Amino acid sequence: MFYGASKNTFEKASLLRSNMTETEKILWEKLGNRTVFKVKFRRHPIGIFIVDFYCHELKLAIEIDGGIGI
């Protein structure tokens, strides 16, 4: 598992991907466009945490504060 994440954490990451907040959806539209940003972003488990967006190539984690999407 990635960075010590459990199967349960991966399942929660999947749930969060399918229930993004409006702010996360807007940012995902921009980050998911690889013609704009030449690197790949994803929702990424790290231990017991799930960062909103992570780029492995840049080792960059982006966390969006705000309301809860679930």
mmJSON file of the N, C-alpha and C atoms, coordinates in Angstrom:
{"data_MODEL":{"atom_site":{
"group_PDB":["ATOM","ATOM","ATOM","ATOM","ATOM","ATOM","ATOM","ATOM","ATOM","ATOM","ATOM","ATOM","ATOM","ATOM","ATOM","ATOM","ATOM","ATOM","ATOM","ATOM","ATOM","ATOM","ATOM","ATOM","ATOM","ATOM","ATOM","ATOM","ATOM","ATOM","ATOM","ATOM","ATOM","ATOM","ATOM","ATOM","ATOM","ATOM","ATOM","ATOM","ATOM","ATOM","ATOM","ATOM","ATOM","ATOM","ATOM","ATOM","ATOM","ATOM","ATOM","ATOM","ATOM","ATOM","ATOM","ATOM","ATOM","ATOM","ATOM","ATOM","ATOM","ATOM","ATOM","ATOM","ATOM","ATOM","ATOM","ATOM","ATOM","ATOM","ATOM","ATOM","ATOM","ATOM","ATOM","ATOM","ATOM","ATOM","ATOM","ATOM","ATOM","ATOM","ATOM","ATOM","ATOM","ATOM","ATOM","ATOM","ATOM","ATOM","ATOM","ATOM","ATOM","ATOM","ATOM","ATOM","ATOM","ATOM","ATOM","ATOM","ATOM","ATOM","ATOM","ATOM","ATOM","ATOM","ATOM","ATOM","ATOM","ATOM","ATOM","ATOM","ATOM","ATOM","ATOM","ATOM","ATOM","ATOM","ATOM","ATOM","ATOM","ATOM","ATOM","ATOM","ATOM","ATOM","ATOM","ATOM","ATOM","ATOM","ATOM","ATOM","ATOM","ATOM","ATOM","ATOM","ATOM","ATOM","ATOM","ATOM","ATOM","ATOM","ATOM","ATOM","ATOM","ATOM","ATOM","ATOM","ATOM","ATOM","ATOM","ATOM","ATOM","ATOM","ATOM","ATOM","ATOM","ATOM","ATOM","ATOM","ATOM","ATOM","ATOM","ATOM","ATOM","ATOM","ATOM","ATOM","ATOM","ATOM","ATOM","ATOM","ATOM","ATOM","ATOM","ATOM","ATOM","ATOM","ATOM","ATOM","ATOM","ATOM","ATOM","ATOM","ATOM","ATOM","ATOM","ATOM","ATOM","ATOM","ATOM","ATOM","ATOM","ATOM","ATOM","ATOM","ATOM","ATOM","ATOM","ATOM","ATOM","ATOM","ATOM","ATOM","ATOM","ATOM","ATOM","ATOM","ATOM","ATOM"],
"id":[1,2,3,4,5,6,7,8,9,10,11,12,13,14,15,16,17,18,19,20,21,22,23,24,25,26,27,28,29,30,31,32,33,34,35,36,37,38,39,40,41,42,43,44,45,46,47,48,49,50,51,52,53,54,55,56,57,58,59,60,61,62,63,64,65,66,67,68,69,70,71,72,73,74,75,76,77,78,79,80,81,82,83,84,85,86,87,88,89,90,91,92,93,94,95,96,97,98,99,100,101,102,103,104,105,106,107,108,109,110,111,112,113,114,115,116,117,118,119,120,121,122,123,124,125,126,127,128,129,130,131,132,133,134,135,136,137,138,139,140,141,142,143,144,145,146,147,148,149,150,151,152,153,154,155,156,157,158,159,160,161,162,163,164,165,166,167,168,169,170,171,172,173,174,175,176,177,178,179,180,181,182,183,184,185,186,187,188,189,190,191,192,193,194,195,196,197,198,199,200,201,202,203,204,205,206,207,208,209,210],
"type_symbol":["N","C","C","N","C","C","N","C","C","N","C","C","N","C","C","N","C","C","N","C","C","N","C","C","N","C","C","N","C","C","N","C","C","N","C","C","N","C","C","N","C","C","N","C","C","N","C","C","N","C","C","N","C","C","N","C","C","N","C","C","N","C","C","N","C","C","N","C","C","N","C","C","N","C","C","N","C","C","N","C","C","N","C","C","N","C","C","N","C","C","N","C","C","N","C","C","N","C","C","N","C","C","N","C","C","N","C","C","N","C","C","N","C","C","N","C","C","N","C","C","N","C","C","N","C","C","N","C","C","N","C","C","N","C","C","N","C","C","N","C","C","N","C","C","N","C","C","N","C","C","N","C","C","N","C","C","N","C","C","N","C","C","N","C","C","N","C","C","N","C","C","N","C","C","N","C","C","N","C","C","N","C","C","N","C","C","N","C","C","N","C","C","N","C","C","N","C","C","N","C","C","N","C","C","N","C","C","N","C","C"],
"label_atom_id":["N","CA","C","N","CA","C","N","CA","C","N","CA","C","N","CA","C","N","CA","C","N","CA","C","N","CA","C","N","CA","C","N","CA","C","N","CA","C","N","CA","C","N","CA","C","N","CA","C","N","CA","C","N","CA","C","N","CA","C","N","CA","C","N","CA","C","N","CA","C","N","CA","C","N","CA","C","N","CA","C","N","CA","C","N","CA","C","N","CA","C","N","CA","C","N","CA","C","N","CA","C","N","CA","C","N","CA","C","N","CA","C","N","CA","C","N","CA","C","N","CA","C","N","CA","C","N","CA","C","N","CA","C","N","CA","C","N","CA","C","N","CA","C","N","CA","C","N","CA","C","N","CA","C","N","CA","C","N","CA","C","N","CA","C","N","CA","C","N","CA","C","N","CA","C","N","CA","C","N","CA","C","N","CA","C","N","CA","C","N","CA","C","N","CA","C","N","CA","C","N","CA","C","N","CA","C","N","CA","C","N","CA","C","N","CA","C","N","CA","C","N","CA","C","N","CA","C","N","CA","C","N","CA","C","N","CA","C","N","CA","C","N","CA","C"],
"label_alt_id":[null,null,null,null,null,null,null,null,null,null,null,null,null,null,null,null,null,null,null,null,null,null,null,null,null,null,null,null,null,null,null,null,null,null,null,null,null,null,null,null,null,null,null,null,null,null,null,null,null,null,null,null,null,null,null,null,null,null,null,null,null,null,null,null,null,null,null,null,null,null,null,null,null,null,null,null,null,null,null,null,null,null,null,null,null,null,null,null,null,null,null,null,null,null,null,null,null,null,null,null,null,null,null,null,null,null,null,null,null,null,null,null,null,null,null,null,null,null,null,null,null,null,null,null,null,null,null,null,null,null,null,null,null,null,null,null,null,null,null,null,null,null,null,null,null,null,null,null,null,null,null,null,null,null,null,null,null,null,null,null,null,null,null,null,null,null,null,null,null,null,null,null,null,null,null,null,null,null,null,null,null,null,null,null,null,null,null,null,null,null,null,null,null,null,null,null,null,null,null,null,null,null,null,null,null,null,null,null,null,null],
"label_comp_id":["MET","MET","MET","PHE","PHE","PHE","TYR","TYR","TYR","GLY","GLY","GLY","ALA","ALA","ALA","SER","SER","SER","LYS","LYS","LYS","ASN","ASN","ASN","THR","THR","THR","PHE","PHE","PHE","GLU","GLU","GLU","LYS","LYS","LYS","ALA","ALA","ALA","SER","SER","SER","LEU","LEU","LEU","LEU","LEU","LEU","ARG","ARG","ARG","SER","SER","SER","ASN","ASN","ASN","MET","MET","MET","THR","THR","THR","GLU","GLU","GLU","THR","THR","THR","GLU","GLU","GLU","LYS","LYS","LYS","ILE","ILE","ILE","LEU","LEU","LEU","TRP","TRP","TRP","GLU","GLU","GLU","LYS","LYS","LYS","LEU","LEU","LEU","GLY","GLY","GLY","ASN","ASN","ASN","ARG","ARG","ARG","THR","THR","THR","VAL","VAL","VAL","PHE","PHE","PHE","LYS","LYS","LYS","VAL","VAL","VAL","LYS","LYS","LYS","PHE","PHE","PHE","ARG","ARG","ARG","ARG","ARG","ARG","HIS","HIS","HIS","PRO","PRO","PRO","ILE","ILE","ILE","GLY","GLY","GLY","ILE","ILE","ILE","PHE","PHE","PHE","ILE","ILE","ILE","VAL","VAL","VAL","ASP","ASP","ASP","PHE","PHE","PHE","TYR","TYR","TYR","CYS","CYS","CYS","HIS","HIS","HIS","GLU","GLU","GLU","LEU","LEU","LEU","LYS","LYS","LYS","LEU","LEU","LEU","ALA","ALA","ALA","ILE","ILE","ILE","GLU","GLU","GLU","ILE","ILE","ILE","ASP","ASP","ASP","GLY","GLY","GLY","GLY","GLY","GLY","ILE","ILE","ILE","GLY","GLY","GLY","ILE","ILE","ILE"],
"label_asym_id":["A","A","A","A","A","A","A","A","A","A","A","A","A","A","A","A","A","A","A","A","A","A","A","A","A","A","A","A","A","A","A","A","A","A","A","A","A","A","A","A","A","A","A","A","A","A","A","A","A","A","A","A","A","A","A","A","A","A","A","A","A","A","A","A","A","A","A","A","A","A","A","A","A","A","A","A","A","A","A","A","A","A","A","A","A","A","A","A","A","A","A","A","A","A","A","A","A","A","A","A","A","A","A","A","A","A","A","A","A","A","A","A","A","A","A","A","A","A","A","A","A","A","A","A","A","A","A","A","A","A","A","A","A","A","A","A","A","A","A","A","A","A","A","A","A","A","A","A","A","A","A","A","A","A","A","A","A","A","A","A","A","A","A","A","A","A","A","A","A","A","A","A","A","A","A","A","A","A","A","A","A","A","A","A","A","A","A","A","A","A","A","A","A","A","A","A","A","A","A","A","A","A","A","A","A","A","A","A","A","A"],
"label_entity_id":["1","1","1","1","1","1","1","1","1","1","1","1","1","1","1","1","1","1","1","1","1","1","1","1","1","1","1","1","1","1","1","1","1","1","1","1","1","1","1","1","1","1","1","1","1","1","1","1","1","1","1","1","1","1","1","1","1","1","1","1","1","1","1","1","1","1","1","1","1","1","1","1","1","1","1","1","1","1","1","1","1","1","1","1","1","1","1","1","1","1","1","1","1","1","1","1","1","1","1","1","1","1","1","1","1","1","1","1","1","1","1","1","1","1","1","1","1","1","1","1","1","1","1","1","1","1","1","1","1","1","1","1","1","1","1","1","1","1","1","1","1","1","1","1","1","1","1","1","1","1","1","1","1","1","1","1","1","1","1","1","1","1","1","1","1","1","1","1","1","1","1","1","1","1","1","1","1","1","1","1","1","1","1","1","1","1","1","1","1","1","1","1","1","1","1","1","1","1","1","1","1","1","1","1","1","1","1","1","1","1"],
"label_seq_id":[1,1,1,2,2,2,3,3,3,4,4,4,5,5,5,6,6,6,7,7,7,8,8,8,9,9,9,10,10,10,11,11,11,12,12,12,13,13,13,14,14,14,15,15,15,16,16,16,17,17,17,18,18,18,19,19,19,20,20,20,21,21,21,22,22,22,23,23,23,24,24,24,25,25,25,26,26,26,27,27,27,28,28,28,29,29,29,30,30,30,31,31,31,32,32,32,33,33,33,34,34,34,35,35,35,36,36,36,37,37,37,38,38,38,39,39,39,40,40,40,41,41,41,42,42,42,43,43,43,44,44,44,45,45,45,46,46,46,47,47,47,48,48,48,49,49,49,50,50,50,51,51,51,52,52,52,53,53,53,54,54,54,55,55,55,56,56,56,57,57,57,58,58,58,59,59,59,60,60,60,61,61,61,62,62,62,63,63,63,64,64,64,65,65,65,66,66,66,67,67,67,68,68,68,69,69,69,70,70,70],
"pdbx_PDB_ins_code":[null,null,null,null,null,null,null,null,null,null,null,null,null,null,null,null,null,null,null,null,null,null,null,null,null,null,null,null,null,null,null,null,null,null,null,null,null,null,null,null,null,null,null,null,null,null,null,null,null,null,null,null,null,null,null,null,null,null,null,null,null,null,null,null,null,null,null,null,null,null,null,null,null,null,null,null,null,null,null,null,null,null,null,null,null,null,null,null,null,null,null,null,null,null,null,null,null,null,null,null,null,null,null,null,null,null,null,null,null,null,null,null,null,null,null,null,null,null,null,null,null,null,null,null,null,null,null,null,null,null,null,null,null,null,null,null,null,null,null,null,null,null,null,null,null,null,null,null,null,null,null,null,null,null,null,null,null,null,null,null,null,null,null,null,null,null,null,null,null,null,null,null,null,null,null,null,null,null,null,null,null,null,null,null,null,null,null,null,null,null,null,null,null,null,null,null,null,null,null,null,null,null,null,null,null,null,null,null,null,null],
"Cartn_x":[0.835,0.0,0.877,0.338,1.096,1.366,2.628,3.053,2.374,2.237,1.676,0.167,-0.536,-1.997,-2.634,-3.701,-4.414,-5.454,-6.008,-7.074,-8.263,-8.576,-9.673,-9.443,-8.209,-7.884,-8.075,-7.679,-7.886,-9.37,-10.169,-11.62,-12.217,-11.745,-12.236,-11.806,-10.59,-10.123,-11.041,-11.452,-12.366,-13.703,-14.212,-15.463,-15.337,-14.223,-14.003,-13.904,-13.292,-13.196,-14.576,-15.482,-16.818,-17.741,-17.292,-18.101,-17.313,-16.698,-15.882,-16.751,-16.188,-16.86,-16.779,-17.574,-17.551,-16.149,-15.489,-14.144,-13.177,-13.26,-12.387,-12.661,-13.942,-14.294,-13.675,-13.739,-13.179,-11.672,-10.994,-9.544,-9.183,-9.956,-9.676,-9.78,-10.736,-10.844,-9.535,-8.923,-7.666,-6.482,-6.376,-5.238,-5.3,-6.496,-6.651,-6.334,-6.218,-5.914,-4.406,-3.903,-2.451,-1.853,-2.696,-2.137,-1.72,-2.358,-2.003,-0.857,-1.064,-0.037,0.507,1.762,2.362,2.607,2.05,2.234,0.875,0.884,-0.341,-0.634,-1.882,-2.354,-3.384,-3.447,-4.459,-4.745,-5.854,-6.179,-5.347,-4.587,-3.521,-3.501,-3.628,-3.5,-2.045,-1.839,-0.518,-0.759,-0.427,-0.728,-2.222,-2.706,-4.147,-4.807,-4.025,-4.539,-4.733,-5.621,-5.842,-5.723,-4.683,-4.53,-5.478,-5.981,-6.94,-6.33,-5.134,-4.453,-2.973,-2.377,-0.958,-0.3,0.866,1.674,2.953,3.069,4.239,5.523,5.462,6.648,7.232,6.367,6.809,6.875,6.363,6.236,5.483,4.352,3.537,2.152,1.765,0.429,-0.354,-1.624,-2.498,-3.721,-4.002,-5.138,-6.087,-7.368,-8.374,-9.167,-9.195,-9.997,-11.392,-12.357,-13.725,-14.725,-15.908,-16.992,-16.685,-17.502,-17.354,-18.262,-17.733,-18.485,-19.343,-19.227,-19.991,-21.119],
"Cartn_y":[-1.193,0.0,1.253,2.321,3.55,4.25,4.51,5.27,4.798,3.475,2.919,3.0,3.303,3.416,2.028,1.896,0.625,0.499,-0.704,-0.94,-0.024,0.175,1.045,2.488,2.95,4.319,4.444,3.424,3.445,3.458,2.715,2.712,4.088,4.734,6.082,7.081,6.944,7.82,7.691,6.47,6.243,6.935,6.841,7.508,9.028,9.572,11.021,11.479,10.68,11.028,11.145,10.285,10.305,11.337,12.0,12.997,14.277,14.829,16.041,17.268,18.211,19.497,20.311,21.366,22.22,22.781,23.223,23.782,22.738,21.516,20.44,20.134,20.142,19.893,20.944,22.2,23.292,23.119,22.859,22.681,21.427,20.346,19.105,19.323,20.164,20.498,21.083,21.939,22.578,21.625,20.91,20.021,18.786,18.338,17.149,17.378,18.642,18.98,18.934,17.817,17.639,18.467,19.142,20.051,21.367,21.699,22.911,22.608,21.6,21.164,19.844,19.775,18.609,17.442,17.484,16.437,15.882,14.7,14.024,14.279,14.652,14.812,13.736,13.315,12.352,12.545,11.954,11.93,10.8,11.065,10.15,9.829,8.539,8.158,8.22,8.778,8.796,8.417,7.187,6.705,6.675,7.335,7.386,8.598,9.446,10.668,10.5,11.327,11.352,12.804,13.111,14.492,14.712,15.938,16.226,16.012,16.53,16.37,16.148,15.205,14.911,14.675,15.28,15.05,14.348,13.078,12.293,12.875,13.269,13.798,15.014,15.9,17.119,16.959,15.82,15.602,16.774,17.122,18.264,17.797,18.121,17.825,19.129,19.094,20.257,19.85,20.614,20.332,21.527,21.266,22.318,22.365,23.52,23.693,24.168,23.782,24.21,23.196,23.234,22.343,20.886,20.022,18.587,18.143,17.342,16.927,15.695,15.019,13.78,14.034],
"Cartn_z":[0.0,0.0,0.0,-0.517,-0.692,0.624,0.91,2.083,3.36,3.532,4.755,4.865,3.789,3.829,3.852,4.61,4.715,3.604,3.476,2.501,2.799,4.073,4.482,4.011,4.112,3.673,2.168,1.404,-0.046,-0.391,0.366,0.131,0.415,1.472,1.797,0.72,0.188,-0.892,-2.105,-2.404,-3.522,-3.276,-2.057,-1.692,-1.82,-1.359,-1.453,-2.905,-3.765,-5.195,-5.82,-5.403,-6.002,-5.354,-4.291,-3.581,-3.325,-4.367,-4.193,-3.924,-3.169,-2.952,-4.239,-4.318,-5.523,-5.767,-4.696,-4.827,-5.362,-4.859,-5.348,-6.816,-7.208,-8.617,-9.528,-9.123,-9.929,-10.081,-8.965,-9.032,-9.83,-9.669,-10.395,-11.913,-12.352,-13.781,-14.287,-13.493,-13.891,-13.788,-12.653,-12.443,-13.334,-13.66,-14.494,-15.958,-16.356,-17.747,-17.957,-18.442,-18.56,-19.69,-20.496,-21.494,-20.835,-19.702,-18.953,-18.002,-17.154,-16.212,-16.747,-17.014,-17.666,-16.711,-15.525,-14.526,-14.107,-13.486,-13.079,-11.601,-11.312,-9.936,-9.644,-8.382,-7.953,-6.477,-6.021,-4.588,-4.018,-2.983,-2.607,-1.117,-0.741,0.664,1.133,2.3,2.944,4.399,4.762,6.11,6.323,7.378,7.637,6.989,6.311,5.702,4.204,3.639,2.194,1.759,0.997,0.525,-0.642,-0.78,-1.847,-3.216,-3.426,-4.711,-4.452,-5.175,-4.987,-6.333,-6.53,-7.721,-7.273,-7.649,-7.247,-7.842,-9.112,-9.799,-9.087,-8.611,-7.932,-6.412,-5.907,-4.458,-3.819,-4.469,-4.077,-3.657,-2.435,-1.934,-1.831,-2.263,-2.176,-1.354,-0.331,0.548,0.482,0.227,0.114,1.425,2.081,3.292,2.901,3.678,3.384,3.873,3.269,3.666,3.354,3.887,3.711,2.574,1.66,0.485,0.682,1.812,2.009,2.97],
"occupancy":[1.0,1.0,1.0,1.0,1.0,1.0,1.0,1.0,1.0,1.0,1.0,1.0,1.0,1.0,1.0,1.0,1.0,1.0,1.0,1.0,1.0,1.0,1.0,1.0,1.0,1.0,1.0,1.0,1.0,1.0,1.0,1.0,1.0,1.0,1.0,1.0,1.0,1.0,1.0,1.0,1.0,1.0,1.0,1.0,1.0,1.0,1.0,1.0,1.0,1.0,1.0,1.0,1.0,1.0,1.0,1.0,1.0,1.0,1.0,1.0,1.0,1.0,1.0,1.0,1.0,1.0,1.0,1.0,1.0,1.0,1.0,1.0,1.0,1.0,1.0,1.0,1.0,1.0,1.0,1.0,1.0,1.0,1.0,1.0,1.0,1.0,1.0,1.0,1.0,1.0,1.0,1.0,1.0,1.0,1.0,1.0,1.0,1.0,1.0,1.0,1.0,1.0,1.0,1.0,1.0,1.0,1.0,1.0,1.0,1.0,1.0,1.0,1.0,1.0,1.0,1.0,1.0,1.0,1.0,1.0,1.0,1.0,1.0,1.0,1.0,1.0,1.0,1.0,1.0,1.0,1.0,1.0,1.0,1.0,1.0,1.0,1.0,1.0,1.0,1.0,1.0,1.0,1.0,1.0,1.0,1.0,1.0,1.0,1.0,1.0,1.0,1.0,1.0,1.0,1.0,1.0,1.0,1.0,1.0,1.0,1.0,1.0,1.0,1.0,1.0,1.0,1.0,1.0,1.0,1.0,1.0,1.0,1.0,1.0,1.0,1.0,1.0,1.0,1.0,1.0,1.0,1.0,1.0,1.0,1.0,1.0,1.0,1.0,1.0,1.0,1.0,1.0,1.0,1.0,1.0,1.0,1.0,1.0,1.0,1.0,1.0,1.0,1.0,1.0,1.0,1.0,1.0,1.0,1.0,1.0],
"B_iso_or_equiv":[0.0,0.0,0.0,0.0,0.0,0.0,0.0,0.0,0.0,0.0,0.0,0.0,0.0,0.0,0.0,0.0,0.0,0.0,0.0,0.0,0.0,0.0,0.0,0.0,0.0,0.0,0.0,0.0,0.0,0.0,0.0,0.0,0.0,0.0,0.0,0.0,0.0,0.0,0.0,0.0,0.0,0.0,0.0,0.0,0.0,0.0,0.0,0.0,0.0,0.0,0.0,0.0,0.0,0.0,0.0,0.0,0.0,0.0,0.0,0.0,0.0,0.0,0.0,0.0,0.0,0.0,0.0,0.0,0.0,0.0,0.0,0.0,0.0,0.0,0.0,0.0,0.0,0.0,0.0,0.0,0.0,0.0,0.0,0.0,0.0,0.0,0.0,0.0,0.0,0.0,0.0,0.0,0.0,0.0,0.0,0.0,0.0,0.0,0.0,0.0,0.0,0.0,0.0,0.0,0.0,0.0,0.0,0.0,0.0,0.0,0.0,0.0,0.0,0.0,0.0,0.0,0.0,0.0,0.0,0.0,0.0,0.0,0.0,0.0,0.0,0.0,0.0,0.0,0.0,0.0,0.0,0.0,0.0,0.0,0.0,0.0,0.0,0.0,0.0,0.0,0.0,0.0,0.0,0.0,0.0,0.0,0.0,0.0,0.0,0.0,0.0,0.0,0.0,0.0,0.0,0.0,0.0,0.0,0.0,0.0,0.0,0.0,0.0,0.0,0.0,0.0,0.0,0.0,0.0,0.0,0.0,0.0,0.0,0.0,0.0,0.0,0.0,0.0,0.0,0.0,0.0,0.0,0.0,0.0,0.0,0.0,0.0,0.0,0.0,0.0,0.0,0.0,0.0,0.0,0.0,0.0,0.0,0.0,0.0,0.0,0.0,0.0,0.0,0.0,0.0,0.0,0.0,0.0,0.0,0.0],
"pdbx_formal_charge":[null,null,null,null,null,null,null,null,null,null,null,null,null,null,null,null,null,null,null,null,null,null,null,null,null,null,null,null,null,null,null,null,null,null,null,null,null,null,null,null,null,null,null,null,null,null,null,null,null,null,null,null,null,null,null,null,null,null,null,null,null,null,null,null,null,null,null,null,null,null,null,null,null,null,null,null,null,null,null,null,null,null,null,null,null,null,null,null,null,null,null,null,null,null,null,null,null,null,null,null,null,null,null,null,null,null,null,null,null,null,null,null,null,null,null,null,null,null,null,null,null,null,null,null,null,null,null,null,null,null,null,null,null,null,null,null,null,null,null,null,null,null,null,null,null,null,null,null,null,null,null,null,null,null,null,null,null,null,null,null,null,null,null,null,null,null,null,null,null,null,null,null,null,null,null,null,null,null,null,null,null,null,null,null,null,null,null,null,null,null,null,null,null,null,null,null,null,null,null,null,null,null,null,null,null,null,null,null,null,null],
"auth_seq_id":[1,1,1,2,2,2,3,3,3,4,4,4,5,5,5,6,6,6,7,7,7,8,8,8,9,9,9,10,10,10,11,11,11,12,12,12,13,13,13,14,14,14,15,15,15,16,16,16,17,17,17,18,18,18,19,19,19,20,20,20,21,21,21,22,22,22,23,23,23,24,24,24,25,25,25,26,26,26,27,27,27,28,28,28,29,29,29,30,30,30,31,31,31,32,32,32,33,33,33,34,34,34,35,35,35,36,36,36,37,37,37,38,38,38,39,39,39,40,40,40,41,41,41,42,42,42,43,43,43,44,44,44,45,45,45,46,46,46,47,47,47,48,48,48,49,49,49,50,50,50,51,51,51,52,52,52,53,53,53,54,54,54,55,55,55,56,56,56,57,57,57,58,58,58,59,59,59,60,60,60,61,61,61,62,62,62,63,63,63,64,64,64,65,65,65,66,66,66,67,67,67,68,68,68,69,69,69,70,70,70],
"auth_comp_id":["MET","MET","MET","PHE","PHE","PHE","TYR","TYR","TYR","GLY","GLY","GLY","ALA","ALA","ALA","SER","SER","SER","LYS","LYS","LYS","ASN","ASN","ASN","THR","THR","THR","PHE","PHE","PHE","GLU","GLU","GLU","LYS","LYS","LYS","ALA","ALA","ALA","SER","SER","SER","LEU","LEU","LEU","LEU","LEU","LEU","ARG","ARG","ARG","SER","SER","SER","ASN","ASN","ASN","MET","MET","MET","THR","THR","THR","GLU","GLU","GLU","THR","THR","THR","GLU","GLU","GLU","LYS","LYS","LYS","ILE","ILE","ILE","LEU","LEU","LEU","TRP","TRP","TRP","GLU","GLU","GLU","LYS","LYS","LYS","LEU","LEU","LEU","GLY","GLY","GLY","ASN","ASN","ASN","ARG","ARG","ARG","THR","THR","THR","VAL","VAL","VAL","PHE","PHE","PHE","LYS","LYS","LYS","VAL","VAL","VAL","LYS","LYS","LYS","PHE","PHE","PHE","ARG","ARG","ARG","ARG","ARG","ARG","HIS","HIS","HIS","PRO","PRO","PRO","ILE","ILE","ILE","GLY","GLY","GLY","ILE","ILE","ILE","PHE","PHE","PHE","ILE","ILE","ILE","VAL","VAL","VAL","ASP","ASP","ASP","PHE","PHE","PHE","TYR","TYR","TYR","CYS","CYS","CYS","HIS","HIS","HIS","GLU","GLU","GLU","LEU","LEU","LEU","LYS","LYS","LYS","LEU","LEU","LEU","ALA","ALA","ALA","ILE","ILE","ILE","GLU","GLU","GLU","ILE","ILE","ILE","ASP","ASP","ASP","GLY","GLY","GLY","GLY","GLY","GLY","ILE","ILE","ILE","GLY","GLY","GLY","ILE","ILE","ILE"],
"auth_asym_id":["A","A","A","A","A","A","A","A","A","A","A","A","A","A","A","A","A","A","A","A","A","A","A","A","A","A","A","A","A","A","A","A","A","A","A","A","A","A","A","A","A","A","A","A","A","A","A","A","A","A","A","A","A","A","A","A","A","A","A","A","A","A","A","A","A","A","A","A","A","A","A","A","A","A","A","A","A","A","A","A","A","A","A","A","A","A","A","A","A","A","A","A","A","A","A","A","A","A","A","A","A","A","A","A","A","A","A","A","A","A","A","A","A","A","A","A","A","A","A","A","A","A","A","A","A","A","A","A","A","A","A","A","A","A","A","A","A","A","A","A","A","A","A","A","A","A","A","A","A","A","A","A","A","A","A","A","A","A","A","A","A","A","A","A","A","A","A","A","A","A","A","A","A","A","A","A","A","A","A","A","A","A","A","A","A","A","A","A","A","A","A","A","A","A","A","A","A","A","A","A","A","A","A","A","A","A","A","A","A","A"],
"auth_atom_id":["N","CA","C","N","CA","C","N","CA","C","N","CA","C","N","CA","C","N","CA","C","N","CA","C","N","CA","C","N","CA","C","N","CA","C","N","CA","C","N","CA","C","N","CA","C","N","CA","C","N","CA","C","N","CA","C","N","CA","C","N","CA","C","N","CA","C","N","CA","C","N","CA","C","N","CA","C","N","CA","C","N","CA","C","N","CA","C","N","CA","C","N","CA","C","N","CA","C","N","CA","C","N","CA","C","N","CA","C","N","CA","C","N","CA","C","N","CA","C","N","CA","C","N","CA","C","N","CA","C","N","CA","C","N","CA","C","N","CA","C","N","CA","C","N","CA","C","N","CA","C","N","CA","C","N","CA","C","N","CA","C","N","CA","C","N","CA","C","N","CA","C","N","CA","C","N","CA","C","N","CA","C","N","CA","C","N","CA","C","N","CA","C","N","CA","C","N","CA","C","N","CA","C","N","CA","C","N","CA","C","N","CA","C","N","CA","C","N","CA","C","N","CA","C","N","CA","C","N","CA","C","N","CA","C","N","CA","C","N","CA","C","N","CA","C"],
"pdbx_PDB_model_num":[1,1,1,1,1,1,1,1,1,1,1,1,1,1,1,1,1,1,1,1,1,1,1,1,1,1,1,1,1,1,1,1,1,1,1,1,1,1,1,1,1,1,1,1,1,1,1,1,1,1,1,1,1,1,1,1,1,1,1,1,1,1,1,1,1,1,1,1,1,1,1,1,1,1,1,1,1,1,1,1,1,1,1,1,1,1,1,1,1,1,1,1,1,1,1,1,1,1,1,1,1,1,1,1,1,1,1,1,1,1,1,1,1,1,1,1,1,1,1,1,1,1,1,1,1,1,1,1,1,1,1,1,1,1,1,1,1,1,1,1,1,1,1,1,1,1,1,1,1,1,1,1,1,1,1,1,1,1,1,1,1,1,1,1,1,1,1,1,1,1,1,1,1,1,1,1,1,1,1,1,1,1,1,1,1,1,1,1,1,1,1,1,1,1,1,1,1,1,1,1,1,1,1,1,1,1,1,1,1,1]
}}}
